[in-house]
Amino acid sequence: MLTYGGVSLFVVAFAVDPVAAALFRQPDLPKRLVPAAIALGSFIIPVSPVPGPPAISNAIPMAFFGATAFAAIRDLALGIGGSVPISLAFAASVLAGMTGSGSGGMTIALQGAPPRRSSDGASGRRLSRPPAPRTMVATGVLATPPHDGAVITSLAIRRLKHGDAYADIAMTGMVGPLVALMVLISLGSLFGSF
């Protein structure tokens, strides 16, 4: 809830860790699960599949004009074919994995997104609305690689090494968003883009 309200995930990780550690200690749960629980609650669920919060993933679309060093890779990923929402989701996911950042992947992918037509027919990008839910969820699929800053911070707070707890973070940070993305793509295919 804190990151959903706009609090930095790094602040949340440092603030919630002592509480989570105490909660995990009482039922004798392994401390290696604390980073995965913090990841799930602070930078996976609130940022990826839930559009609307004042988080960075919703602020990025407001200013995504320009080019980056990832432009060629972005254009290659956007050119996979299929619908624009699916190619944008694919590009955002690949770029999130490469940069180790969901917000970074989304920013780079959106810079190459084709212009949309507004409801009144005017050409231009829709800056006032967050990207399609598929794109937001897709950034979570590969956004928690071992070199991700939030992953490193979560492990460091608990004084854990990647070998101790990264598998749990990968399961909550990659598998969950992948399943959610597959559901969204299926629903979008059945009922139209949303």
C-alpha positions as CSV (number, residue, x, y, z in Angstrom):
1,M,0.0,0.0,0.0
2,L,2.9,2.4,0.7
3,T,4.3,2.2,-2.8
4,Y,0.8,2.2,-4.3
5,G,0.5,5.6,-2.6
6,G,3.7,6.9,-4.1
7,V,6.3,6.1,-1.4
8,S,9.6,5.1,-2.8
9,L,10.1,1.3,-2.8
10,F,13.5,1.8,-1.2
11,V,12.0,3.7,1.7
12,V,9.4,0.9,2.0
13,A,12.0,-1.8,2.0
14,F,14.0,-0.2,4.8
15,A,10.9,0.7,6.8
16,V,9.1,-2.6,6.5
17,D,12.1,-5.0,6.9
18,P,12.2,-4.9,10.7
19,V,8.5,-5.6,10.9
20,A,8.7,-8.4,8.4
21,A,11.7,-9.9,10.2
22,A,9.7,-10.0,13.4
23,L,6.6,-11.4,11.7
24,F,8.7,-14.1,10.0
25,R,10.7,-14.9,13.2
26,Q,7.6,-15.7,15.3
27,P,6.3,-18.7,13.2
28,D,9.9,-19.6,12.4
29,L,9.8,-18.9,8.7
30,P,13.2,-18.7,7.0
31,K,14.6,-15.2,6.8
32,R,15.4,-15.8,3.1
33,L,11.7,-15.3,2.3
34,V,11.6,-11.7,3.7
35,P,13.1,-10.1,0.6
36,A,10.6,-12.0,-1.7
37,A,7.7,-10.9,0.5
38,I,8.9,-7.3,0.5
39,A,9.4,-7.5,-3.2
40,L,5.9,-8.8,-3.8
41,G,4.3,-6.2,-1.6
42,S,6.4,-3.1,-2.5
43,F,7.6,-3.4,-6.1
44,I,5.8,-6.2,-7.9
45,I,2.1,-5.9,-7.2
46,P,1.8,-2.2,-6.7
47,V,3.9,-1.2,-9.7
48,S,3.2,-3.9,-12.3
49,P,-0.4,-5.1,-12.4
50,V,-2.2,-2.3,-10.7
51,P,-2.6,0.8,-12.9
52,G,-3.4,4.2,-11.3
53,P,-1.1,4.8,-8.4
54,P,1.3,7.8,-8.4
55,A,4.2,5.4,-8.8
56,I,7.0,6.0,-11.3
57,S,5.5,3.4,-13.7
58,N,2.5,5.7,-14.1
59,A,4.4,8.9,-14.2
60,I,6.8,7.8,-17.0
61,P,4.2,7.9,-19.8
62,M,3.9,11.7,-19.2
63,A,7.3,12.4,-20.7
64,F,8.6,9.7,-23.0
65,F,9.6,11.6,-26.1
66,G,13.2,11.5,-27.3
67,A,15.7,8.7,-28.0
68,T,18.0,6.5,-25.9
69,A,21.0,4.2,-26.5
70,F,18.5,1.4,-26.5
71,A,16.6,2.7,-29.5
72,A,17.8,0.0,-31.9
73,I,17.0,-2.8,-29.5
74,R,13.7,-1.2,-28.7
75,D,12.8,-0.9,-32.4
76,L,13.8,-4.6,-32.9
77,A,11.6,-5.7,-30.0
78,L,8.7,-3.5,-31.1
79,G,9.0,-5.0,-34.6
80,I,8.1,-8.6,-33.6
81,G,4.7,-8.2,-35.3
82,G,1.3,-8.7,-33.9
83,S,-0.8,-6.0,-32.2
84,V,0.8,-2.8,-30.9
85,P,-0.1,-3.6,-27.3
86,I,1.5,-7.0,-27.4
87,S,4.7,-5.8,-29.2
88,L,4.9,-2.9,-26.7
89,A,4.5,-5.4,-23.8
90,F,7.2,-7.6,-25.3
91,A,9.6,-4.7,-25.8
92,A,9.0,-3.3,-22.3
93,S,9.6,-6.7,-20.8
94,V,12.9,-7.3,-22.7
95,L,14.2,-3.8,-22.0
96,A,13.2,-4.1,-18.3
97,G,15.3,-7.2,-18.1
98,M,18.2,-5.6,-19.9
99,T,18.2,-2.5,-17.7
100,G,17.3,-4.2,-14.5
101,S,14.4,-1.8,-14.1
102,G,10.7,-2.0,-14.9
103,S,10.4,1.7,-15.1
104,G,13.5,1.9,-17.3
105,G,12.2,-0.7,-19.7
106,M,8.8,1.0,-19.9
107,T,10.4,4.4,-20.6
108,I,12.5,3.1,-23.4
109,A,9.7,1.0,-24.9
110,L,7.2,3.9,-24.8
111,Q,9.7,6.2,-26.6
112,G,9.2,4.0,-29.6
113,A,5.5,3.5,-29.3
114,P,3.5,4.6,-32.3
115,P,1.4,7.7,-31.9
116,R,-2.2,7.1,-31.0
117,R,-5.3,9.0,-32.1
118,S,-7.2,10.7,-29.3
119,S,-11.0,10.3,-29.1
120,D,-11.4,13.6,-31.0
121,G,-9.3,12.4,-33.9
122,A,-6.2,14.5,-33.1
123,S,-2.9,12.8,-33.6
124,G,-0.5,12.5,-30.7
125,R,0.5,10.4,-27.7
126,R,-2.0,9.9,-24.9
127,L,0.1,11.4,-22.0
128,S,-2.7,11.7,-19.5
129,R,-3.3,7.9,-19.2
130,P,-1.0,5.1,-18.0
131,P,0.1,2.5,-20.6
132,A,-2.1,-0.4,-21.2
133,P,-2.2,-2.9,-18.3
134,R,-0.4,-5.4,-20.5
135,T,2.6,-3.1,-20.8
136,M,2.7,-2.4,-17.1
137,V,2.5,-6.1,-16.2
138,A,5.0,-7.0,-18.8
139,T,7.6,-4.7,-17.2
140,G,7.4,-7.0,-14.2
141,V,8.1,-10.2,-16.0
142,L,11.9,-9.5,-16.4
143,A,12.3,-6.5,-14.1
144,T,13.7,-8.4,-11.2
145,P,17.0,-9.8,-12.5
146,P,19.8,-10.3,-10.1
147,H,21.3,-6.9,-11.0
148,D,18.1,-5.0,-10.2
149,G,18.7,-2.2,-7.6
150,A,15.6,-3.2,-5.6
151,V,16.7,-6.8,-5.5
152,I,20.2,-5.9,-4.4
153,T,18.8,-3.5,-1.7
154,S,16.3,-6.1,-0.4
155,L,19.0,-8.7,0.0
156,A,21.5,-6.3,1.5
157,I,19.0,-5.2,4.2
158,R,18.6,-8.8,5.3
159,R,22.3,-9.5,4.9
160,L,21.6,-12.3,2.4
161,K,23.4,-13.3,-0.7
162,H,21.8,-13.9,-4.0
163,G,22.2,-17.7,-3.6
164,D,20.3,-17.5,-0.3
165,A,17.1,-15.8,-1.5
166,Y,17.1,-14.8,-5.2
167,A,15.1,-17.8,-6.3
168,D,12.2,-16.8,-4.1
169,I,12.3,-13.2,-5.5
170,A,12.4,-14.6,-9.0
171,M,9.3,-16.7,-8.4
172,T,7.3,-13.8,-7.0
173,G,8.8,-11.2,-9.3
174,M,8.8,-13.0,-12.6
175,V,6.5,-16.0,-12.6
176,G,3.5,-14.1,-11.0
177,P,3.7,-11.2,-13.6
178,L,4.2,-13.7,-16.4
179,V,1.0,-15.6,-15.4
180,A,-0.9,-12.2,-15.1
181,L,0.4,-11.1,-18.5
182,M,-0.8,-14.3,-20.2
183,V,-4.2,-13.8,-18.6
184,L,-4.3,-10.2,-19.8
185,I,-3.3,-11.1,-23.3
186,S,-5.9,-13.8,-23.4
187,L,-8.6,-11.5,-22.2
188,G,-7.5,-8.8,-24.6
189,S,-7.7,-11.3,-27.5
190,L,-11.1,-12.4,-26.5
191,F,-12.7,-9.1,-25.6
192,G,-10.6,-6.5,-27.3
193,S,-7.7,-4.3,-26.2
194,F,-8.0,-2.6,-22.8
